[in-house]
C-alpha cells in the first residue's frame, strides 16, 4: 500500500502541471473551433496559435 501511495503522489505534479496548462488557454480557445473570419476549420495547432495568425 505505501508503494502505491508513493506512485500516485509522484504523478500529482505532472497532473497539476497539465491542468495549469489547460487553465492558461485564452477564453476563446477551443480545440475544434472554426476560424469565424474565413469560415475554414483550423487544425488544433493552427487555432491554438490564435485567430490573429490565421492565414
N, C-alpha and C positions, 0 to 999 in steps of 0.2 A: 504493500500500500504506500509506504513513503516514497518508493521509487516512482510510482505512477504520479504521485502528487508533485514530485520534483520535475517530472517530464511536462506536466501541464503548466506548472509555474514557469518553466523555461520557454514555453510558447507564448506566454502573455505579452512580452514586449513586442514581438513581431505582430501579433494580432492588434494590439493597440496602435502600432505604427500604421497598419493598413487602414484602420478606422480613421485615424487622423488624416491620412491622405484623402480618403473619401470625403471627409468633412471639409477639406480645404478646396473642394471643387467650387467654382463660381456658381451662383444660384441658377444661371440659365443653362448650365451644362446637363446634358442627358446623353447617354451612350448612343442612342438611336434617334437623336433629334434631327429634324431636317434643317437645312440652311434655308431659312424663310425668304432670304433675299433672292436666291436663284431658283428655289423650289427643288434643288437637287439634294438627294440624300447623301450625307457625308459619311466617310468611314469614322470609326471611333477615334483614330489618331488625329485625323484632319480636324474633326469637330472639337476635340479636346484642346486644340491649339487656340481656338477662339474664333468667333464669327468674323472678326476683322481681317483674319488671314486667309479667308476663303478666296480661292482663285476663280 
